[in-house]
Amino acid sequence: MAHSVSARKRIRQSEKKQIYNRAIKREIATLIKGLDTQLEKKDGEEARKALNICVSKLDKAQKKGVLHKNTVANRKSSLWRRLNTALAEA
């Protein structure tokens, strides 16, 4: 357990930040699942819209420090690749 006042404050701050970061990550996961459903329906136009929303949210998470820039780049690349393969099959 932390003994100093500043250590206790740091613990409180990190707990708040953890809740905030978890909410943003959960929202991104939900958006990606929505994109997956659009890809399963073979709806190209709606899938592109969903992908643009996902990419925007990922970029904002990177800017706010929730996700590392390489993690964001990998996820965006993966999402684009899934979209392109799904559209190629259709």
PyMOL Python script that loads the backbone (N, CA, C, O; Angstrom):
from pymol import cmd

cmd.read_pdbstr("""\
ATOM      1  N   MET A   1       0.835  -1.180   0.000  1.00  0.00           N
ATOM      2  CA  MET A   1       0.000   0.000   0.000  1.00  0.00           C
ATOM      3  C   MET A   1       0.879   1.243   0.000  1.00  0.00           C
ATOM      4  O   MET A   1       1.930   1.269   0.640  1.00  0.00           O
ATOM      5  N   ALA A   2       0.452   2.253  -0.707  1.00  0.00           N
ATOM      6  CA  ALA A   2       1.217   3.494  -0.799  1.00  0.00           C
ATOM      7  C   ALA A   2       1.159   4.250   0.531  1.00  0.00           C
ATOM      8  O   ALA A   2       0.127   4.284   1.201  1.00  0.00           O
ATOM      9  N   HIS A   3       2.280   4.848   0.889  1.00  0.00           N
ATOM     10  CA  HIS A   3       2.362   5.554   2.159  1.00  0.00           C
ATOM     11  C   HIS A   3       2.291   7.057   1.998  1.00  0.00           C
ATOM     12  O   HIS A   3       1.709   7.740   2.840  1.00  0.00           O
ATOM     13  N   SER A   4       2.865   7.579   0.947  1.00  0.00           N
ATOM     14  CA  SER A   4       2.886   9.031   0.790  1.00  0.00           C
ATOM     15  C   SER A   4       1.607   9.515   0.114  1.00  0.00           C
ATOM     16  O   SER A   4       0.902   8.762  -0.559  1.00  0.00           O
ATOM     17  N   VAL A   5       1.341  10.800   0.321  1.00  0.00           N
ATOM     18  CA  VAL A   5       0.143  11.407  -0.263  1.00  0.00           C
ATOM     19  C   VAL A   5       0.229  11.385  -1.781  1.00  0.00           C
ATOM     20  O   VAL A   5      -0.756  11.101  -2.462  1.00  0.00           O
ATOM     21  N   SER A   6       1.401  11.682  -2.303  1.00  0.00           N
ATOM     22  CA  SER A   6       1.559  11.725  -3.760  1.00  0.00           C
ATOM     23  C   SER A   6       1.413  10.333  -4.382  1.00  0.00           C
ATOM     24  O   SER A   6       0.904  10.204  -5.495  1.00  0.00           O
ATOM     25  N   ALA A   7       1.852   9.301  -3.674  1.00  0.00           N
ATOM     26  CA  ALA A   7       1.709   7.937  -4.182  1.00  0.00           C
ATOM     27  C   ALA A   7       0.237   7.526  -4.203  1.00  0.00           C
ATOM     28  O   ALA A   7      -0.220   6.864  -5.134  1.00  0.00           O
ATOM     29  N   ARG A   8      -0.503   7.933  -3.154  1.00  0.00           N
ATOM     30  CA  ARG A   8      -1.933   7.627  -3.138  1.00  0.00           C
ATOM     31  C   ARG A   8      -2.668   8.353  -4.266  1.00  0.00           C
ATOM     32  O   ARG A   8      -3.561   7.798  -4.907  1.00  0.00           O
ATOM     33  N   LYS A   9      -2.276   9.594  -4.489  1.00  0.00           N
ATOM     34  CA  LYS A   9      -2.888  10.367  -5.577  1.00  0.00           C
ATOM     35  C   LYS A   9      -2.586   9.724  -6.921  1.00  0.00           C
ATOM     36  O   LYS A   9      -3.461   9.645  -7.783  1.00  0.00           O
ATOM     37  N   ARG A  10      -1.361   9.266  -7.103  1.00  0.00           N
ATOM     38  CA  ARG A  10      -0.978   8.618  -8.362  1.00  0.00           C
ATOM     39  C   ARG A  10      -1.805   7.351  -8.586  1.00  0.00           C
ATOM     40  O   ARG A  10      -2.189   7.056  -9.719  1.00  0.00           O
ATOM     41  N   ILE A  11      -2.077   6.615  -7.539  1.00  0.00           N
ATOM     42  CA  ILE A  11      -2.907   5.413  -7.654  1.00  0.00           C
ATOM     43  C   ILE A  11      -4.319   5.789  -8.084  1.00  0.00           C
ATOM     44  O   ILE A  11      -4.898   5.139  -8.955  1.00  0.00           O
ATOM     45  N   ARG A  12      -4.883   6.845  -7.471  1.00  0.00           N
ATOM     46  CA  ARG A  12      -6.221   7.296  -7.850  1.00  0.00           C
ATOM     47  C   ARG A  12      -6.245   7.739  -9.317  1.00  0.00           C
ATOM     48  O   ARG A  12      -7.188   7.421 -10.043  1.00  0.00           O
ATOM     49  N   GLN A  13      -5.236   8.456  -9.748  1.00  0.00           N
ATOM     50  CA  GLN A  13      -5.174   8.922 -11.127  1.00  0.00           C
ATOM     51  C   GLN A  13      -5.077   7.756 -12.107  1.00  0.00           C
ATOM     52  O   GLN A  13      -5.742   7.747 -13.143  1.00  0.00           O
ATOM     53  N   SER A  14      -4.250   6.784 -11.772  1.00  0.00           N
ATOM     54  CA  SER A  14      -4.074   5.651 -12.680  1.00  0.00           C
ATOM     55  C   SER A  14      -5.344   4.808 -12.764  1.00  0.00           C
ATOM     56  O   SER A  14      -5.640   4.239 -13.815  1.00  0.00           O
ATOM     57  N   GLU A  15      -6.097   4.721 -11.665  1.00  0.00           N
ATOM     58  CA  GLU A  15      -7.364   3.981 -11.708  1.00  0.00           C
ATOM     59  C   GLU A  15      -8.381   4.682 -12.606  1.00  0.00           C
ATOM     60  O   GLU A  15      -9.098   4.024 -13.360  1.00  0.00           O
ATOM     61  N   LYS A  16      -8.450   6.006 -12.532  1.00  0.00           N
ATOM     62  CA  LYS A  16      -9.352   6.759 -13.407  1.00  0.00           C
ATOM     63  C   LYS A  16      -8.957   6.583 -14.870  1.00  0.00           C
ATOM     64  O   LYS A  16      -9.807   6.370 -15.735  1.00  0.00           O
ATOM     65  N   LYS A  17      -7.667   6.673 -15.130  1.00  0.00           N
ATOM     66  CA  LYS A  17      -7.175   6.543 -16.498  1.00  0.00           C
ATOM     67  C   LYS A  17      -7.445   5.139 -17.032  1.00  0.00           C
ATOM     68  O   LYS A  17      -7.762   4.974 -18.210  1.00  0.00           O
ATOM     69  N   GLN A  18      -7.321   4.131 -16.176  1.00  0.00           N
ATOM     70  CA  GLN A  18      -7.579   2.753 -16.581  1.00  0.00           C
ATOM     71  C   GLN A  18      -9.029   2.564 -16.999  1.00  0.00           C
ATOM     72  O   GLN A  18      -9.309   1.893 -17.992  1.00  0.00           O
ATOM     73  N   ILE A  19      -9.949   3.151 -16.249  1.00  0.00           N
ATOM     74  CA  ILE A  19     -11.369   3.061 -16.588  1.00  0.00           C
ATOM     75  C   ILE A  19     -11.634   3.756 -17.913  1.00  0.00           C
ATOM     76  O   ILE A  19     -12.358   3.230 -18.758  1.00  0.00           O
ATOM     77  N   TYR A  20     -11.053   4.934 -18.101  1.00  0.00           N
ATOM     78  CA  TYR A  20     -11.215   5.703 -19.333  1.00  0.00           C
ATOM     79  C   TYR A  20     -10.668   4.934 -20.536  1.00  0.00           C
ATOM     80  O   TYR A  20     -11.331   4.827 -21.568  1.00  0.00           O
ATOM     81  N   ASN A  21      -9.460   4.405 -20.396  1.00  0.00           N
ATOM     82  CA  ASN A  21      -8.834   3.661 -21.492  1.00  0.00           C
ATOM     83  C   ASN A  21      -9.626   2.404 -21.826  1.00  0.00           C
ATOM     84  O   ASN A  21      -9.787   2.067 -22.999  1.00  0.00           O
ATOM     85  N   ARG A  22     -10.116   1.715 -20.818  1.00  0.00           N
ATOM     86  CA  ARG A  22     -10.880   0.490 -21.041  1.00  0.00           C
ATOM     87  C   ARG A  22     -12.164   0.793 -21.817  1.00  0.00           C
ATOM     88  O   ARG A  22     -12.566   0.017 -22.684  1.00  0.00           O
ATOM     89  N   ALA A  23     -12.796   1.909 -21.508  1.00  0.00           N
ATOM     90  CA  ALA A  23     -14.027   2.290 -22.211  1.00  0.00           C
ATOM     91  C   ALA A  23     -13.748   2.558 -23.687  1.00  0.00           C
ATOM     92  O   ALA A  23     -14.523   2.143 -24.549  1.00  0.00           O
ATOM     93  N   ILE A  24     -12.667   3.235 -23.978  1.00  0.00           N
ATOM     94  CA  ILE A  24     -12.327   3.532 -25.370  1.00  0.00           C
ATOM     95  C   ILE A  24     -11.982   2.249 -26.115  1.00  0.00           C
ATOM     96  O   ILE A  24     -12.409   2.064 -27.254  1.00  0.00           O
ATOM     97  N   LYS A  25     -11.221   1.368 -25.492  1.00  0.00           N
ATOM     98  CA  LYS A  25     -10.867   0.097 -26.137  1.00  0.00           C
ATOM     99  C   LYS A  25     -12.104  -0.755 -26.393  1.00  0.00           C
ATOM    100  O   LYS A  25     -12.204  -1.416 -27.427  1.00  0.00           O
ATOM    101  N   ARG A  26     -13.052  -0.737 -25.446  1.00  0.00           N
ATOM    102  CA  ARG A  26     -14.286  -1.504 -25.607  1.00  0.00           C
ATOM    103  C   ARG A  26     -15.120  -0.951 -26.765  1.00  0.00           C
ATOM    104  O   ARG A  26     -15.726  -1.704 -27.527  1.00  0.00           O
ATOM    105  N   GLU A  27     -15.139   0.376 -26.879  1.00  0.00           N
ATOM    106  CA  GLU A  27     -15.877   1.005 -27.975  1.00  0.00           C
ATOM    107  C   GLU A  27     -15.267   0.641 -29.327  1.00  0.00           C
ATOM    108  O   GLU A  27     -15.990   0.395 -30.293  1.00  0.00           O
ATOM    109  N   ILE A  28     -13.945   0.606 -29.392  1.00  0.00           N
ATOM    110  CA  ILE A  28     -13.266   0.218 -30.631  1.00  0.00           C
ATOM    111  C   ILE A  28     -13.599  -1.232 -30.975  1.00  0.00           C
ATOM    112  O   ILE A  28     -13.869  -1.552 -32.133  1.00  0.00           O
ATOM    113  N   ALA A  29     -13.581  -2.096 -29.981  1.00  0.00           N
ATOM    114  CA  ALA A  29     -13.905  -3.511 -30.221  1.00  0.00           C
ATOM    115  C   ALA A  29     -15.326  -3.660 -30.735  1.00  0.00           C
ATOM    116  O   ALA A  29     -15.581  -4.475 -31.621  1.00  0.00           O
ATOM    117  N   THR A  30     -16.254  -2.884 -30.191  1.00  0.00           N
ATOM    118  CA  THR A  30     -17.643  -2.935 -30.640  1.00  0.00           C
ATOM    119  C   THR A  30     -17.759  -2.475 -32.088  1.00  0.00           C
ATOM    120  O   THR A  30     -18.490  -3.074 -32.876  1.00  0.00           O
ATOM    121  N   LEU A  31     -17.038  -1.409 -32.438  1.00  0.00           N
ATOM    122  CA  LEU A  31     -17.067  -0.921 -33.814  1.00  0.00           C
ATOM    123  C   LEU A  31     -16.498  -1.952 -34.787  1.00  0.00           C
ATOM    124  O   LEU A  31     -17.003  -2.112 -35.898  1.00  0.00           O
ATOM    125  N   ILE A  32     -15.451  -2.643 -34.364  1.00  0.00           N
ATOM    126  CA  ILE A  32     -14.843  -3.666 -35.225  1.00  0.00           C
ATOM    127  C   ILE A  32     -15.809  -4.832 -35.411  1.00  0.00           C
ATOM    128  O   ILE A  32     -15.890  -5.402 -36.500  1.00  0.00           O
ATOM    129  N   LYS A  33     -16.537  -5.187 -34.362  1.00  0.00           N
ATOM    130  CA  LYS A  33     -17.538  -6.252 -34.508  1.00  0.00           C
ATOM    131  C   LYS A  33     -18.635  -5.825 -35.469  1.00  0.00           C
ATOM    132  O   LYS A  33     -19.135  -6.645 -36.239  1.00  0.00           O
ATOM    133  N   GLY A  34     -19.015  -4.559 -35.433  1.00  0.00           N
ATOM    134  CA  GLY A  34     -20.000  -4.042 -36.382  1.00  0.00           C
ATOM    135  C   GLY A  34     -19.491  -4.111 -37.802  1.00  0.00           C
ATOM    136  O   GLY A  34     -20.249  -4.418 -38.723  1.00  0.00           O
ATOM    137  N   LEU A  35     -18.215  -3.830 -37.990  1.00  0.00           N
ATOM    138  CA  LEU A  35     -17.598  -3.949 -39.315  1.00  0.00           C
ATOM    139  C   LEU A  35     -17.636  -5.399 -39.776  1.00  0.00           C
ATOM    140  O   LEU A  35     -17.912  -5.676 -40.944  1.00  0.00           O
ATOM    141  N   ASP A  36     -17.361  -6.319 -38.869  1.00  0.00           N
ATOM    142  CA  ASP A  36     -17.388  -7.741 -39.221  1.00  0.00           C
ATOM    143  C   ASP A  36     -18.776  -8.176 -39.691  1.00  0.00           C
ATOM    144  O   ASP A  36     -18.899  -8.951 -40.640  1.00  0.00           O
ATOM    145  N   THR A  37     -19.815  -7.679 -39.029  1.00  0.00           N
ATOM    146  CA  THR A  37     -21.160  -8.044 -39.455  1.00  0.00           C
ATOM    147  C   THR A  37     -21.463  -7.495 -40.840  1.00  0.00           C
ATOM    148  O   THR A  37     -22.139  -8.153 -41.632  1.00  0.00           O
ATOM    149  N   GLN A  38     -20.973  -6.300 -41.143  1.00  0.00           N
ATOM    150  CA  GLN A  38     -21.172  -5.731 -42.480  1.00  0.00           C
ATOM    151  C   GLN A  38     -20.418  -6.548 -43.525  1.00  0.00           C
ATOM    152  O   GLN A  38     -20.907  -6.739 -44.639  1.00  0.00           O
ATOM    153  N   LEU A  39     -19.232  -7.029 -43.171  1.00  0.00           N
ATOM    154  CA  LEU A  39     -18.455  -7.846 -44.105  1.00  0.00           C
ATOM    155  C   LEU A  39     -19.136  -9.188 -44.350  1.00  0.00           C
ATOM    156  O   LEU A  39     -19.100  -9.712 -45.463  1.00  0.00           O
ATOM    157  N   GLU A  40     -19.758  -9.745 -43.305  1.00  0.00           N
ATOM    158  CA  GLU A  40     -20.477 -11.015 -43.475  1.00  0.00           C
ATOM    159  C   GLU A  40     -21.699 -10.843 -44.364  1.00  0.00           C
ATOM    160  O   GLU A  40     -22.062 -11.755 -45.106  1.00  0.00           O
ATOM    161  N   LYS A  41     -22.335  -9.678 -44.293  1.00  0.00           N
ATOM    162  CA  LYS A  41     -23.502  -9.407 -45.129  1.00  0.00           C
ATOM    163  C   LYS A  41     -23.111  -9.097 -46.577  1.00  0.00           C
ATOM    164  O   LYS A  41     -23.970  -9.015 -47.455  1.00  0.00           O
ATOM    165  N   LYS A  42     -21.817  -8.928 -46.815  1.00  0.00           N
ATOM    166  CA  LYS A  42     -21.290  -8.574 -48.142  1.00  0.00           C
ATOM    167  C   LYS A  42     -21.814  -7.211 -48.600  1.00  0.00           C
ATOM    168  O   LYS A  42     -22.019  -6.984 -49.792  1.00  0.00           O
ATOM    169  N   ASP A  43     -22.026  -6.312 -47.642  1.00  0.00           N
ATOM    170  CA  ASP A  43     -22.491  -4.965 -47.948  1.00  0.00           C
ATOM    171  C   ASP A  43     -21.281  -4.040 -48.010  1.00  0.00           C
ATOM    172  O   ASP A  43     -20.821  -3.543 -46.983  1.00  0.00           O
ATOM    173  N   GLY A  44     -20.768  -3.812 -49.216  1.00  0.00           N
ATOM    174  CA  GLY A  44     -19.521  -3.075 -49.396  1.00  0.00           C
ATOM    175  C   GLY A  44     -19.583  -1.632 -48.962  1.00  0.00           C
ATOM    176  O   GLY A  44     -18.664  -1.139 -48.308  1.00  0.00           O
ATOM    177  N   GLU A  45     -20.661  -0.941 -49.320  1.00  0.00           N
ATOM    178  CA  GLU A  45     -20.762   0.482 -48.994  1.00  0.00           C
ATOM    179  C   GLU A  45     -20.862   0.708 -47.488  1.00  0.00           C
ATOM    180  O   GLU A  45     -20.190   1.582 -46.941  1.00  0.00           O
ATOM    181  N   GLU A  46     -21.695  -0.075 -46.827  1.00  0.00           N
ATOM    182  CA  GLU A  46     -21.829   0.043 -45.375  1.00  0.00           C
ATOM    183  C   GLU A  46     -20.546  -0.381 -44.670  1.00  0.00           C
ATOM    184  O   GLU A  46     -20.182   0.187 -43.640  1.00  0.00           O
ATOM    185  N   ALA A  47     -19.861  -1.381 -45.225  1.00  0.00           N
ATOM    186  CA  ALA A  47     -18.599  -1.824 -44.633  1.00  0.00           C
ATOM    187  C   ALA A  47     -17.550  -0.729 -44.719  1.00  0.00           C
ATOM    188  O   ALA A  47     -16.768  -0.541 -43.787  1.00  0.00           O
ATOM    189  N   ARG A  48     -17.529  -0.005 -45.832  1.00  0.00           N
ATOM    190  CA  ARG A  48     -16.566   1.108 -45.965  1.00  0.00           C
ATOM    191  C   ARG A  48     -16.858   2.197 -44.946  1.00  0.00           C
ATOM    192  O   ARG A  48     -15.937   2.752 -44.346  1.00  0.00           O
ATOM    193  N   LYS A  49     -18.140   2.506 -44.746  1.00  0.00           N
ATOM    194  CA  LYS A  49     -18.502   3.516 -43.748  1.00  0.00           C
ATOM    195  C   LYS A  49     -18.082   3.062 -42.352  1.00  0.00           C
ATOM    196  O   LYS A  49     -17.530   3.841 -41.575  1.00  0.00           O
ATOM    197  N   ALA A  50     -18.348   1.799 -42.048  1.00  0.00           N
ATOM    198  CA  ALA A  50     -17.976   1.261 -40.740  1.00  0.00           C
ATOM    199  C   ALA A  50     -16.460   1.273 -40.557  1.00  0.00           C
ATOM    200  O   ALA A  50     -15.957   1.551 -39.468  1.00  0.00           O
ATOM    201  N   LEU A  51     -15.740   0.968 -41.636  1.00  0.00           N
ATOM    202  CA  LEU A  51     -14.276   0.978 -41.556  1.00  0.00           C
ATOM    203  C   LEU A  51     -13.752   2.387 -41.311  1.00  0.00           C
ATOM    204  O   LEU A  51     -12.827   2.573 -40.521  1.00  0.00           O
ATOM    205  N   ASN A  52     -14.328   3.373 -41.976  1.00  0.00           N
ATOM    206  CA  ASN A  52     -13.890   4.752 -41.766  1.00  0.00           C
ATOM    207  C   ASN A  52     -14.116   5.192 -40.329  1.00  0.00           C
ATOM    208  O   ASN A  52     -13.293   5.912 -39.764  1.00  0.00           O
ATOM    209  N   ILE A  53     -15.215   4.769 -39.737  1.00  0.00           N
ATOM    210  CA  ILE A  53     -15.486   5.099 -38.333  1.00  0.00           C
ATOM    211  C   ILE A  53     -14.471   4.414 -37.426  1.00  0.00           C
ATOM    212  O   ILE A  53     -13.978   5.017 -36.472  1.00  0.00           O
ATOM    213  N   CYS A  54     -14.159   3.147 -37.725  1.00  0.00           N
ATOM    214  CA  CYS A  54     -13.174   2.404 -36.923  1.00  0.00           C
ATOM    215  C   CYS A  54     -11.794   3.062 -37.003  1.00  0.00           C
ATOM    216  O   CYS A  54     -11.115   3.238 -35.992  1.00  0.00           O
ATOM    217  N   VAL A  55     -11.401   3.416 -38.210  1.00  0.00           N
ATOM    218  CA  VAL A  55     -10.085   4.026 -38.400  1.00  0.00           C
ATOM    219  C   VAL A  55     -10.010   5.363 -37.672  1.00  0.00           C
ATOM    220  O   VAL A  55      -8.993   5.688 -37.060  1.00  0.00           O
ATOM    221  N   SER A  56     -11.082   6.130 -37.742  1.00  0.00           N
ATOM    222  CA  SER A  56     -11.116   7.413 -37.049  1.00  0.00           C
ATOM    223  C   SER A  56     -10.980   7.226 -35.540  1.00  0.00           C
ATOM    224  O   SER A  56     -10.226   7.944 -34.883  1.00  0.00           O
ATOM    225  N   LYS A  57     -11.709   6.265 -35.001  1.00  0.00           N
ATOM    226  CA  LYS A  57     -11.656   6.019 -33.564  1.00  0.00           C
ATOM    227  C   LYS A  57     -10.277   5.514 -33.143  1.00  0.00           C
ATOM    228  O   LYS A  57      -9.781   5.879 -32.077  1.00  0.00           O
ATOM    229  N   LEU A  58      -9.657   4.676 -33.976  1.00  0.00           N
ATOM    230  CA  LEU A  58      -8.306   4.194 -33.682  1.00  0.00           C
ATOM    231  C   LEU A  58      -7.307   5.352 -33.676  1.00  0.00           C
ATOM    232  O   LEU A  58      -6.439   5.425 -32.806  1.00  0.00           O
ATOM    233  N   ASP A  59      -7.432   6.249 -34.644  1.00  0.00           N
ATOM    234  CA  ASP A  59      -6.527   7.400 -34.706  1.00  0.00           C
ATOM    235  C   ASP A  59      -6.694   8.296 -33.477  1.00  0.00           C
ATOM    236  O   ASP A  59      -5.710   8.803 -32.939  1.00  0.00           O
ATOM    237  N   LYS A  60      -7.928   8.489 -33.039  1.00  0.00           N
ATOM    238  CA  LYS A  60      -8.163   9.305 -31.851  1.00  0.00           C
ATOM    239  C   LYS A  60      -7.584   8.633 -30.610  1.00  0.00           C
ATOM    240  O   LYS A  60      -7.036   9.305 -29.736  1.00  0.00           O
ATOM    241  N   ALA A  61      -7.704   7.308 -30.533  1.00  0.00           N
ATOM    242  CA  ALA A  61      -7.144   6.581 -29.388  1.00  0.00           C
ATOM    243  C   ALA A  61      -5.625   6.712 -29.369  1.00  0.00           C
ATOM    244  O   ALA A  61      -5.017   6.827 -28.305  1.00  0.00           O
ATOM    245  N   GLN A  62      -5.017   6.693 -30.558  1.00  0.00           N
ATOM    246  CA  GLN A  62      -3.560   6.863 -30.632  1.00  0.00           C
ATOM    247  C   GLN A  62      -3.175   8.265 -30.194  1.00  0.00           C
ATOM    248  O   GLN A  62      -2.209   8.447 -29.452  1.00  0.00           O
ATOM    249  N   LYS A  63      -3.923   9.246 -30.648  1.00  0.00           N
ATOM    250  CA  LYS A  63      -3.612  10.636 -30.320  1.00  0.00           C
ATOM    251  C   LYS A  63      -3.732  10.906 -28.825  1.00  0.00           C
ATOM    252  O   LYS A  63      -2.971  11.697 -28.267  1.00  0.00           O
ATOM    253  N   LYS A  64      -4.697  10.242 -28.176  1.00  0.00           N
ATOM    254  CA  LYS A  64      -4.897  10.438 -26.743  1.00  0.00           C
ATOM    255  C   LYS A  64      -3.990   9.564 -25.887  1.00  0.00           C
ATOM    256  O   LYS A  64      -3.986   9.683 -24.661  1.00  0.00           O
ATOM    257  N   GLY A  65      -3.216   8.679 -26.533  1.00  0.00           N
ATOM    258  CA  GLY A  65      -2.282   7.857 -25.785  1.00  0.00           C
ATOM    259  C   GLY A  65      -2.868   6.569 -25.254  1.00  0.00           C
ATOM    260  O   GLY A  65      -2.252   5.905 -24.420  1.00  0.00           O
ATOM    261  N   VAL A  66      -4.053   6.205 -25.723  1.00  0.00           N
ATOM    262  CA  VAL A  66      -4.682   4.972 -25.252  1.00  0.00           C
ATOM    263  C   VAL A  66      -4.007   3.770 -25.897  1.00  0.00           C
ATOM    264  O   VAL A  66      -3.763   2.764 -25.232  1.00  0.00           O
ATOM    265  N   LEU A  67      -3.706   3.869 -27.185  1.00  0.00           N
ATOM    266  CA  LEU A  67      -3.052   2.794 -27.921  1.00  0.00           C
ATOM    267  C   LEU A  67      -1.746   3.292 -28.526  1.00  0.00           C
ATOM    268  O   LEU A  67      -1.621   4.469 -28.864  1.00  0.00           O
ATOM    269  N   HIS A  68      -0.782   2.399 -28.659  1.00  0.00           N
ATOM    270  CA  HIS A  68       0.497   2.728 -29.265  1.00  0.00           C
ATOM    271  C   HIS A  68       0.330   2.878 -30.773  1.00  0.00           C
ATOM    272  O   HIS A  68      -0.545   2.254 -31.373  1.00  0.00           O
ATOM    273  N   LYS A  69       1.166   3.701 -31.375  1.00  0.00           N
ATOM    274  CA  LYS A  69       1.011   3.983 -32.805  1.00  0.00           C
ATOM    275  C   LYS A  69       1.203   2.738 -33.665  1.00  0.00           C
ATOM    276  O   LYS A  69       0.546   2.608 -34.698  1.00  0.00           O
ATOM    277  N   ASN A  70       2.076   1.826 -33.273  1.00  0.00           N
ATOM    278  CA  ASN A  70       2.268   0.603 -34.058  1.00  0.00           C
ATOM    279  C   ASN A  70       1.076  -0.335 -33.932  1.00  0.00           C
ATOM    280  O   ASN A  70       0.713  -1.017 -34.891  1.00  0.00           O
ATOM    281  N   THR A  71       0.472  -0.371 -32.762  1.00  0.00           N
ATOM    282  CA  THR A  71      -0.733  -1.179 -32.562  1.00  0.00           C
ATOM    283  C   THR A  71      -1.847  -0.668 -33.461  1.00  0.00           C
ATOM    284  O   THR A  71      -2.556  -1.452 -34.091  1.00  0.00           O
ATOM    285  N   VAL A  72      -1.997   0.645 -33.519  1.00  0.00           N
ATOM    286  CA  VAL A  72      -3.026   1.246 -34.359  1.00  0.00           C
ATOM    287  C   VAL A  72      -2.745   0.946 -35.827  1.00  0.00           C
ATOM    288  O   VAL A  72      -3.659   0.607 -36.579  1.00  0.00           O
ATOM    289  N   ALA A  73      -1.498   1.068 -36.232  1.00  0.00           N
ATOM    290  CA  ALA A  73      -1.136   0.803 -37.626  1.00  0.00           C
ATOM    291  C   ALA A  73      -1.423  -0.651 -37.996  1.00  0.00           C
ATOM    292  O   ALA A  73      -1.920  -0.929 -39.088  1.00  0.00           O
ATOM    293  N   ASN A  74      -1.113  -1.575 -37.092  1.00  0.00           N
ATOM    294  CA  ASN A  74      -1.375  -2.992 -37.358  1.00  0.00           C
ATOM    295  C   ASN A  74      -2.870  -3.270 -37.472  1.00  0.00           C
ATOM    296  O   ASN A  74      -3.302  -4.011 -38.355  1.00  0.00           O
ATOM    297  N   ARG A  75      -3.649  -2.681 -36.588  1.00  0.00           N
ATOM    298  CA  ARG A  75      -5.095  -2.918 -36.620  1.00  0.00           C
ATOM    299  C   ARG A  75      -5.725  -2.321 -37.874  1.00  0.00           C
ATOM    300  O   ARG A  75      -6.584  -2.945 -38.496  1.00  0.00           O
ATOM    301  N   LYS A  76      -5.301  -1.111 -38.247  1.00  0.00           N
ATOM    302  CA  LYS A  76      -5.851  -0.487 -39.447  1.00  0.00           C
ATOM    303  C   LYS A  76      -5.494  -1.304 -40.682  1.00  0.00           C
ATOM    304  O   LYS A  76      -6.329  -1.499 -41.565  1.00  0.00           O
ATOM    305  N   SER A  77      -4.276  -1.772 -40.743  1.00  0.00           N
ATOM    306  CA  SER A  77      -3.845  -2.582 -41.880  1.00  0.00           C
ATOM    307  C   SER A  77      -4.656  -3.869 -41.955  1.00  0.00           C
ATOM    308  O   SER A  77      -5.077  -4.284 -43.035  1.00  0.00           O
ATOM    309  N   SER A  78      -4.869  -4.488 -40.823  1.00  0.00           N
ATOM    310  CA  SER A  78      -5.647  -5.727 -40.778  1.00  0.00           C
ATOM    311  C   SER A  78      -7.082  -5.494 -41.231  1.00  0.00           C
ATOM    312  O   SER A  78      -7.638  -6.292 -41.985  1.00  0.00           O
ATOM    313  N   LEU A  79      -7.679  -4.398 -40.769  1.00  0.00           N
ATOM    314  CA  LEU A  79      -9.065  -4.094 -41.144  1.00  0.00           C
ATOM    315  C   LEU A  79      -9.188  -3.814 -42.638  1.00  0.00           C
ATOM    316  O   LEU A  79     -10.118  -4.293 -43.287  1.00  0.00           O
ATOM    317  N   TRP A  80      -8.257  -3.044 -43.182  1.00  0.00           N
ATOM    318  CA  TRP A  80      -8.285  -2.760 -44.627  1.00  0.00           C
ATOM    319  C   TRP A  80      -8.118  -4.039 -45.437  1.00  0.00           C
ATOM    320  O   TRP A  80      -8.784  -4.232 -46.454  1.00  0.00           O
ATOM    321  N   ARG A  81      -7.221  -4.912 -44.975  1.00  0.00           N
ATOM    322  CA  ARG A  81      -6.989  -6.165 -45.680  1.00  0.00           C
ATOM    323  C   ARG A  81      -8.249  -7.036 -45.676  1.00  0.00           C
ATOM    324  O   ARG A  81      -8.596  -7.645 -46.688  1.00  0.00           O
ATOM    325  N   ARG A  82      -8.933  -7.087 -44.516  1.00  0.00           N
ATOM    326  CA  ARG A  82     -10.171  -7.864 -44.443  1.00  0.00           C
ATOM    327  C   ARG A  82     -11.252  -7.293 -45.351  1.00  0.00           C
ATOM    328  O   ARG A  82     -12.001  -8.039 -45.983  1.00  0.00           O
ATOM    329  N   LEU A  83     -11.329  -5.971 -45.410  1.00  0.00           N
ATOM    330  CA  LEU A  83     -12.313  -5.344 -46.285  1.00  0.00           C
ATOM    331  C   LEU A  83     -12.015  -5.651 -47.755  1.00  0.00           C
ATOM    332  O   LEU A  83     -12.909  -6.010 -48.521  1.00  0.00           O
ATOM    333  N   ASN A  84     -10.757  -5.506 -48.128  1.00  0.00           N
ATOM    334  CA  ASN A  84     -10.386  -5.734 -49.534  1.00  0.00           C
ATOM    335  C   ASN A  84     -10.592  -7.182 -49.957  1.00  0.00           C
ATOM    336  O   ASN A  84     -11.038  -7.433 -51.076  1.00  0.00           O
ATOM    337  N   THR A  85     -10.282  -8.132 -49.094  1.00  0.00           N
ATOM    338  CA  THR A  85     -10.503  -9.525 -49.455  1.00  0.00           C
ATOM    339  C   THR A  85     -11.988  -9.846 -49.537  1.00  0.00           C
ATOM    340  O   THR A  85     -12.412 -10.618 -50.398  1.00  0.00           O
ATOM    341  N   ALA A  86     -12.785  -9.253 -48.639  1.00  0.00           N
ATOM    342  CA  ALA A  86     -14.225  -9.500 -48.680  1.00  0.00           C
ATOM    343  C   ALA A  86     -14.846  -8.907 -49.936  1.00  0.00           C
ATOM    344  O   ALA A  86     -15.752  -9.503 -50.519  1.00  0.00           O
ATOM    345  N   LEU A  87     -14.370  -7.743 -50.358  1.00  0.00           N
ATOM    346  CA  LEU A  87     -14.910  -7.125 -51.572  1.00  0.00           C
ATOM    347  C   LEU A  87     -14.439  -7.853 -52.821  1.00  0.00           C
ATOM    348  O   LEU A  87     -15.153  -7.900 -53.823  1.00  0.00           O
ATOM    349  N   ALA A  88     -13.236  -8.423 -52.763  1.00  0.00           N
ATOM    350  CA  ALA A  88     -12.718  -9.170 -53.906  1.00  0.00           C
ATOM    351  C   ALA A  88     -13.515 -10.463 -54.118  1.00  0.00           C
ATOM    352  O   ALA A  88     -13.729 -10.895 -55.250  1.00  0.00           O
ATOM    353  N   GLU A  89     -13.946 -11.069 -53.011  1.00  0.00           N
ATOM    354  CA  GLU A  89     -14.722 -12.305 -53.113  1.00  0.00           C
ATOM    355  C   GLU A  89     -16.137 -12.046 -53.624  1.00  0.00           C
ATOM    356  O   GLU A  89     -16.744 -12.900 -54.271  1.00  0.00           O
ATOM    357  N   ALA A  90     -16.650 -10.853 -53.324  1.00  0.00           N
ATOM    358  CA  ALA A  90     -18.040 -10.541 -53.722  1.00  0.00           C
ATOM    359  C   ALA A  90     -18.168 -10.187 -55.195  1.00  0.00           C
ATOM    360  O   ALA A  90     -19.269  -9.904 -55.668  1.00  0.00           O
TER     361      ALA A  90
END
""", "prot")
cmd.dss("prot")
cmd.show_as("cartoon", "prot")
cmd.util.cbc("prot")
cmd.orient("prot")
